[in-house]
């Protein structure tokens, strides 16, 4: 199976980041990219083995990253949008806080210029997945499976605990009813406030 037709597993993501780091180093750049969604799960948690794309934010070097991603897409036979910034609409106001993400790795792995990959923390990924939860996610695919697995990893047992994690990153007024209902469906009814 060619790289163009198979999902991105950890090995493929590492190859892409190594190449992106080489391109940055060749231009004596230090590029920082924050990874979210399925790609962050593939890199940091054992339950997710592959993803279809890489949800990322790369504000400081946007034109370089887009150009480098296009080169990599061409070299590896991937779609042009393999690295995309569509996740920006789900970023929390807490995104810049130190507990929201951490340095995963640098490419190349030495002190010279290159690529620094940051990944969202498991609790932040949990909150983002809950906020982005699709109403159709009633089976064990996609967001629902990720929410269950990350919740298990974090030790979340109840809807109240889940909502508390989401509220650490998103104000209560920003949490849509579909998210609350979805969380209650996954973790059981949330306790009534004040009881």
C-alpha positions as YAML, in Angstrom:
chain: A
units: angstrom
residues:
- id: 1
  name: UNK
  ca: [0.00, 0.00, 0.00]
- id: 2
  name: UNK
  ca: [1.46, 3.39, -0.97]
- id: 3
  name: UNK
  ca: [1.79, 6.31, 1.42]
- id: 4
  name: UNK
  ca: [-0.84, 8.10, -0.70]
- id: 5
  name: UNK
  ca: [-3.54, 5.56, 0.12]
- id: 6
  name: UNK
  ca: [-2.82, 4.57, 3.70]
- id: 7
  name: UNK
  ca: [-3.64, 6.58, 6.81]
- id: 8
  name: UNK
  ca: [-0.93, 8.41, 8.74]
- id: 9
  name: UNK
  ca: [0.46, 6.18, 11.47]
- id: 10
  name: UNK
  ca: [3.22, 7.25, 13.85]
- id: 11
  name: UNK
  ca: [5.98, 6.11, 11.50]
- id: 12
  name: UNK
  ca: [4.59, 8.09, 8.57]
- id: 13
  name: UNK
  ca: [4.05, 11.18, 10.74]
- id: 14
  name: UNK
  ca: [7.65, 10.95, 11.95]
- id: 15
  name: UNK
  ca: [8.89, 10.77, 8.31]
- id: 16
  name: UNK
  ca: [6.85, 13.84, 7.39]
- id: 17
  name: UNK
  ca: [8.12, 15.80, 10.40]
- id: 18
  name: UNK
  ca: [11.71, 14.72, 9.72]
- id: 19
  name: UNK
  ca: [11.40, 16.00, 6.15]
- id: 20
  name: UNK
  ca: [9.73, 19.23, 7.27]
- id: 21
  name: UNK
  ca: [12.55, 19.72, 9.80]
- id: 22
  name: UNK
  ca: [15.15, 19.21, 7.06]
- id: 23
  name: UNK
  ca: [13.46, 21.81, 4.87]
- id: 24
  name: UNK
  ca: [13.36, 24.27, 7.78]
- id: 25
  name: UNK
  ca: [17.01, 23.59, 8.68]
- id: 26
  name: UNK
  ca: [18.05, 24.10, 5.04]
- id: 27
  name: UNK
  ca: [16.64, 27.63, 5.30]
- id: 28
  name: UNK
  ca: [18.11, 28.09, 8.80]
- id: 29
  name: UNK
  ca: [14.63, 28.45, 10.26]
- id: 30
  name: UNK
  ca: [13.22, 27.37, 13.59]
- id: 31
  name: UNK
  ca: [9.60, 26.49, 12.87]
- id: 32
  name: UNK
  ca: [7.08, 25.68, 15.59]
- id: 33
  name: UNK
  ca: [3.94, 23.71, 14.85]
- id: 34
  name: UNK
  ca: [1.27, 22.71, 17.37]
- id: 35
  name: UNK
  ca: [-0.48, 19.41, 16.60]
- id: 36
  name: UNK
  ca: [-4.04, 18.57, 17.65]
- id: 37
  name: UNK
  ca: [-6.72, 15.99, 16.91]
- id: 38
  name: UNK
  ca: [-6.01, 12.49, 15.66]
- id: 39
  name: UNK
  ca: [-2.36, 13.19, 14.85]
- id: 40
  name: UNK
  ca: [-1.69, 14.32, 18.43]
- id: 41
  name: UNK
  ca: [-3.40, 11.15, 19.67]
- id: 42
  name: UNK
  ca: [-1.31, 8.98, 17.33]
- id: 43
  name: UNK
  ca: [1.87, 10.59, 18.66]
- id: 44
  name: UNK
  ca: [1.04, 10.50, 22.37]
- id: 45
  name: UNK
  ca: [-1.55, 7.88, 23.31]
- id: 46
  name: UNK
  ca: [-1.46, 4.14, 22.62]
- id: 47
  name: UNK
  ca: [-5.09, 3.65, 21.51]
- id: 48
  name: UNK
  ca: [-5.00, 5.67, 18.30]
- id: 49
  name: UNK
  ca: [-2.87, 4.04, 15.60]
- id: 50
  name: UNK
  ca: [-3.64, 6.26, 12.58]
- id: 51
  name: UNK
  ca: [-5.28, 9.43, 11.33]
- id: 52
  name: UNK
  ca: [-6.32, 10.78, 7.93]
- id: 53
  name: UNK
  ca: [-4.63, 14.18, 8.20]
- id: 54
  name: UNK
  ca: [-2.66, 16.42, 10.52]
- id: 55
  name: UNK
  ca: [-4.58, 19.19, 12.31]
- id: 56
  name: UNK
  ca: [-2.05, 21.88, 13.15]
- id: 57
  name: UNK
  ca: [-1.47, 25.53, 13.93]
- id: 58
  name: UNK
  ca: [1.60, 27.27, 12.53]
- id: 59
  name: UNK
  ca: [1.04, 31.02, 12.81]
- id: 60
  name: UNK
  ca: [4.60, 32.38, 12.77]
- id: 61
  name: UNK
  ca: [5.80, 30.62, 9.61]
- id: 62
  name: UNK
  ca: [2.57, 30.10, 7.71]
- id: 63
  name: UNK
  ca: [3.90, 30.67, 4.16]
- id: 64
  name: UNK
  ca: [6.98, 28.51, 4.74]
- id: 65
  name: UNK
  ca: [4.96, 25.68, 6.30]
- id: 66
  name: UNK
  ca: [2.43, 25.70, 3.46]
- id: 67
  name: UNK
  ca: [5.23, 25.63, 0.88]
- id: 68
  name: UNK
  ca: [7.10, 22.85, 2.74]
- id: 69
  name: UNK
  ca: [3.87, 20.82, 3.20]
- id: 70
  name: UNK
  ca: [3.27, 21.09, -0.55]
- id: 71
  name: UNK
  ca: [6.79, 19.81, -1.27]
- id: 72
  name: UNK
  ca: [6.25, 16.89, 1.11]
- id: 73
  name: UNK
  ca: [2.86, 16.12, -0.44]
- id: 74
  name: UNK
  ca: [4.50, 15.98, -3.85]
- id: 75
  name: UNK
  ca: [7.46, 13.86, -2.68]
- id: 76
  name: UNK
  ca: [5.32, 11.38, -0.73]
- id: 77
  name: UNK
  ca: [2.33, 11.30, -3.10]
- id: 78
  name: UNK
  ca: [-0.04, 12.75, -0.50]
- id: 79
  name: UNK
  ca: [-3.00, 15.09, -0.85]
- id: 80
  name: UNK
  ca: [-2.11, 18.80, -0.67]
- id: 81
  name: UNK
  ca: [-4.15, 19.25, 2.53]
- id: 82
  name: UNK
  ca: [-2.41, 16.54, 4.54]
- id: 83
  name: UNK
  ca: [-1.28, 19.30, 6.94]
- id: 84
  name: UNK
  ca: [-4.09, 21.76, 7.59]
- id: 85
  name: UNK
  ca: [-5.05, 24.47, 10.05]
- id: 86
  name: UNK
  ca: [-8.81, 23.83, 10.14]
- id: 87
  name: UNK
  ca: [-8.53, 23.11, 13.87]
- id: 88
  name: UNK
  ca: [-8.06, 26.83, 14.63]
- id: 89
  name: UNK
  ca: [-11.81, 27.21, 15.12]
- id: 90
  name: UNK
  ca: [-11.67, 24.83, 18.09]
- id: 91
  name: UNK
  ca: [-8.73, 26.39, 19.94]
- id: 92
  name: UNK
  ca: [-9.37, 27.37, 23.53]
- id: 93
  name: UNK
  ca: [-8.48, 30.77, 24.95]
- id: 94
  name: UNK
  ca: [-6.20, 28.65, 27.18]
- id: 95
  name: UNK
  ca: [-4.24, 27.35, 24.17]
- id: 96
  name: UNK
  ca: [-1.11, 29.33, 25.09]
- id: 97
  name: UNK
  ca: [-1.04, 28.14, 28.70]
- id: 98
  name: UNK
  ca: [1.73, 25.73, 29.64]
- id: 99
  name: UNK
  ca: [-0.58, 22.86, 30.62]
- id: 100
  name: UNK
  ca: [-2.40, 22.96, 27.26]
- id: 101
  name: UNK
  ca: [0.45, 21.58, 25.17]
- id: 102
  name: UNK
  ca: [4.05, 20.49, 25.45]
- id: 103
  name: UNK
  ca: [7.12, 20.04, 23.27]
- id: 104
  name: UNK
  ca: [6.93, 16.60, 21.72]
- id: 105
  name: UNK
  ca: [10.14, 16.51, 19.69]
- id: 106
  name: UNK
  ca: [12.49, 18.50, 17.49]
- id: 107
  name: UNK
  ca: [13.47, 17.56, 13.94]
- id: 108
  name: UNK
  ca: [16.36, 17.19, 13.40]
- id: 109
  name: UNK
  ca: [16.96, 16.14, 16.99]
- id: 110
  name: UNK
  ca: [19.94, 18.40, 17.61]
- id: 111
  name: UNK
  ca: [20.47, 22.05, 18.48]
- id: 112
  name: UNK
  ca: [20.44, 23.53, 14.98]
- id: 113
  name: UNK
  ca: [17.49, 25.09, 13.20]
- id: 114
  name: UNK
  ca: [14.57, 22.92, 12.19]
- id: 115
  name: UNK
  ca: [11.13, 21.95, 13.39]
- id: 116
  name: UNK
  ca: [9.68, 21.91, 16.89]
- id: 117
  name: UNK
  ca: [6.49, 19.90, 17.27]
- id: 118
  name: UNK
  ca: [4.19, 20.69, 20.17]
- id: 119
  name: UNK
  ca: [1.21, 18.46, 20.98]
- id: 120
  name: UNK
  ca: [-1.95, 19.25, 22.88]
- id: 121
  name: UNK
  ca: [-2.19, 17.66, 26.33]
- id: 122
  name: UNK
  ca: [-4.60, 14.72, 26.77]
- id: 123
  name: UNK
  ca: [-7.02, 16.85, 28.82]
- id: 124
  name: UNK
  ca: [-7.02, 19.59, 26.17]
- id: 125
  name: UNK
  ca: [-7.52, 17.00, 23.41]
- id: 126
  name: UNK
  ca: [-10.40, 15.56, 25.44]
- id: 127
  name: UNK
  ca: [-12.05, 18.99, 25.73]
- id: 128
  name: UNK
  ca: [-11.52, 19.73, 22.02]
- id: 129
  name: UNK
  ca: [-12.93, 16.36, 20.98]
- id: 130
  name: UNK
  ca: [-15.97, 16.88, 23.20]
- id: 131
  name: UNK
  ca: [-16.57, 20.34, 21.76]
- id: 132
  name: UNK
  ca: [-16.18, 19.06, 18.18]
- id: 133
  name: UNK
  ca: [-18.27, 15.93, 18.83]
- id: 134
  name: UNK
  ca: [-20.48, 15.12, 15.89]
- id: 135
  name: UNK
  ca: [-24.13, 14.41, 16.59]
- id: 136
  name: UNK
  ca: [-23.92, 11.27, 14.46]
- id: 137
  name: UNK
  ca: [-21.19, 9.84, 16.68]
- id: 138
  name: UNK
  ca: [-23.36, 7.16, 18.20]
- id: 139
  name: UNK
  ca: [-21.15, 4.30, 17.11]
- id: 140
  name: UNK
  ca: [-17.60, 3.53, 18.21]
- id: 141
  name: UNK
  ca: [-15.88, 5.42, 15.39]
- id: 142
  name: UNK
  ca: [-14.28, 8.83, 15.21]
- id: 143
  name: UNK
  ca: [-14.82, 11.36, 17.98]
- id: 144
  name: UNK
  ca: [-16.83, 9.05, 20.23]
- id: 145
  name: UNK
  ca: [-14.13, 6.38, 20.37]
- id: 146
  name: UNK
  ca: [-11.47, 9.03, 20.98]
- id: 147
  name: UNK
  ca: [-13.51, 10.63, 23.76]
- id: 148
  name: UNK
  ca: [-14.02, 7.27, 25.46]
- id: 149
  name: UNK
  ca: [-10.34, 6.31, 25.19]
- id: 150
  name: UNK
  ca: [-8.97, 9.69, 26.31]
- id: 151
  name: UNK
  ca: [-11.52, 9.74, 29.13]
- id: 152
  name: UNK
  ca: [-10.34, 6.30, 30.20]
- id: 153
  name: UNK
  ca: [-6.71, 7.46, 30.04]
- id: 154
  name: UNK
  ca: [-7.57, 10.51, 32.20]
- id: 155
  name: UNK
  ca: [-9.61, 8.42, 34.65]
- id: 156
  name: UNK
  ca: [-12.89, 10.18, 33.86]
- id: 157
  name: UNK
  ca: [-15.83, 8.11, 35.10]
- id: 158
  name: UNK
  ca: [-18.80, 10.49, 35.14]
- id: 159
  name: UNK
  ca: [-20.38, 13.17, 32.98]
- id: 160
  name: UNK
  ca: [-19.68, 15.70, 35.73]
- id: 161
  name: UNK
  ca: [-15.97, 14.91, 35.67]
- id: 162
  name: UNK
  ca: [-15.96, 15.13, 31.87]
- id: 163
  name: UNK
  ca: [-17.74, 18.49, 31.89]
- id: 164
  name: UNK
  ca: [-15.26, 19.79, 34.46]
- id: 165
  name: UNK
  ca: [-12.37, 18.96, 32.12]
- id: 166
  name: UNK
  ca: [-14.11, 20.67, 29.19]
- id: 167
  name: UNK
  ca: [-14.85, 23.73, 31.37]
- id: 168
  name: UNK
  ca: [-11.12, 24.10, 32.16]
- id: 169
  name: UNK
  ca: [-10.61, 25.06, 28.51]
- id: 170
  name: UNK
  ca: [-13.93, 26.47, 27.34]
- id: 171
  name: UNK
  ca: [-16.33, 28.78, 29.19]
- id: 172
  name: UNK
  ca: [-19.65, 27.21, 30.12]
- id: 173
  name: UNK
  ca: [-21.50, 29.46, 27.66]
- id: 174
  name: UNK
  ca: [-19.30, 28.15, 24.83]
- id: 175
  name: UNK
  ca: [-20.21, 24.50, 25.48]
- id: 176
  name: UNK
  ca: [-23.13, 23.71, 23.18]
- id: 177
  name: UNK
  ca: [-26.05, 21.54, 24.33]
- id: 178
  name: UNK
  ca: [-25.04, 18.80, 21.86]
- id: 179
  name: UNK
  ca: [-21.73, 18.50, 23.70]
- id: 180
  name: UNK
  ca: [-23.44, 18.24, 27.09]
- id: 181
  name: UNK
  ca: [-25.89, 15.64, 25.77]
- id: 182
  name: UNK
  ca: [-23.09, 13.70, 24.10]
- id: 183
  name: UNK
  ca: [-21.04, 13.65, 27.28]
- id: 184
  name: UNK
  ca: [-24.07, 12.48, 29.28]
- id: 185
  name: UNK
  ca: [-24.64, 9.73, 26.71]
- id: 186
  name: UNK
  ca: [-21.03, 8.55, 26.99]
- id: 187
  name: UNK
  ca: [-20.46, 8.94, 30.75]
- id: 188
  name: UNK
  ca: [-23.98, 8.88, 32.20]
- id: 189
  name: UNK
  ca: [-26.18, 11.71, 33.45]
- id: 190
  name: UNK
  ca: [-24.43, 14.69, 35.02]
- id: 191
  name: UNK
  ca: [-25.47, 15.38, 38.61]
- id: 192
  name: UNK
  ca: [-27.83, 18.31, 39.10]
- id: 193
  name: UNK
  ca: [-25.98, 21.41, 40.39]
- id: 194
  name: UNK
  ca: [-26.18, 22.00, 44.13]
- id: 195
  name: UNK
  ca: [-26.98, 18.39, 45.00]
...
